[in-house]
Amino acid sequence: MKTQIKEKEARKRPAGRRPAQSKRPVPGKHSGPDGSAASGTRRLFSLRNKIFVSFLLPILFVVVIGIISYNAAAGGLSEKFKDSSMQVSRMAMDYVDVSLAFIKGEALQYMVDGGLVSYSLGSMEGDQIAKTNFLNDTRSGLVAIQHMNSMIHNIHIVTKKGIDMCSTSAAERQDGIYEEYCAEIQAGSGDGRTISQWAEGHEALDGVLSLNAADTFLVYQIPTNKKAAYIVVDISSSALYERLGAIDFGEGSICGFVTDSGKELLAGGLAALLVICTSALWLRQRGAQSAAYTACVYQNGQLLHSIPLDQVTESYRFTIEADDGGYNIVEVSPAGISIAQADCPDQICVLQGRISDSLLPITCLPHRLVIELKPCAPASTAPSPDAVAY
């Protein structure tokens, strides 16, 4: 009977419908077997994770310390490289300074040489034996000076028309071209009046003596005491190139002498550049001002004036009286200092012209006057470098 009743109830139930079942919680990755979050937290701080973290932390510490140490070491190497570059540039400039001082000193000696002044004024034209002996002796002296300094390519004494010139480049006599040479110098000056002691060449002299202009990178020129001749010293391009080749800032570096008008002589690769500019040679500092000088004026060993040239904005003059009643008129400008006028007999101080560096002082022996330029002490907060390597 009970079996029949169950069969009837089963026939009355809709098709596909099953008895309801009780739901159980499904364990998740952040829950325990009972579905709680406490089990996920226990997994985060499990022994395996603790071992992994304890192994990773020392590695991270070593990596951080390594990066800091590398940066510190790289900074130290960079500073050492800069220091060595400065030392090399100073040595190069010292070599150039000594050579230029020697050249200037020898030229000044010929500028006041009594025999040369007398010859350039034509006093020996009537005595061919004395003239020949003078030219031979003078040329021998010029050749000796040339051999003493590898920076000197040639030395010339440019005389007036009708008086033979003297040059280390040729033993044959050539008629003077003093007027043409002076005209070329004046044409090369900006205002036609300011005559620079340094030039980049001499086309008139090259044409007469058949000189190769490429052999001369720079020219030092100064007139004799009576302005009857010019002493001209050619600076050798090959000697400068050899000096540049001896400077090494590393693979790919390039060193060069560059004049203020853009004439350049380069040696090396293409990655770095040390520029040493010359107009009388001066060291150009890219992004930095040139060295400042203080003009010190002495008479009888006593300091009369101390003039910082970097503070001079306009040119002016002042007079210094000598013990014997003579005088020197000193001209100060932002570009340098000179003696514009003097009543001394030899006029060497006036002919020396304006100085803008510390290579040679201006000296007036009759009036016991000396003017020299001294580099200003750099500010301690912002020291100025001697050169910059790129």
Secondary structure, DSSP 8 states (H G I E B T S, - for coil): -HHHHHHHHHHHS-TT------------TTS-TTS-SHHHHHHHT-HHHHHHHHHHHHHHHHHHHHHHHHHHHHHHHHHHHHHHHHHHHHHHHHHHHHHHHHHHHHHHHHHT-HHHHHHHTTTTTT-HHHHHHHHHHHHHHHHHHHHH-TTEEEEEEE--TTSB-EESS-SS--B--HHHHHHHHHHHSSSSS---SEES--HHHHHHHT--GGGEEEEEEEE-TTSS-EEEEEEEHHHHHHHHHT---STTEEEEEEETTS-EEEEE-SSEEEEEEETTB----TTS----EEEEEEETTEEEEEEEGGG--S-EEEEEE-TTS-EEEEEEETTEEEEEEE--SS-HHHHT--B-SSSS-EEETTTTEEEEEEE----TTS---S----
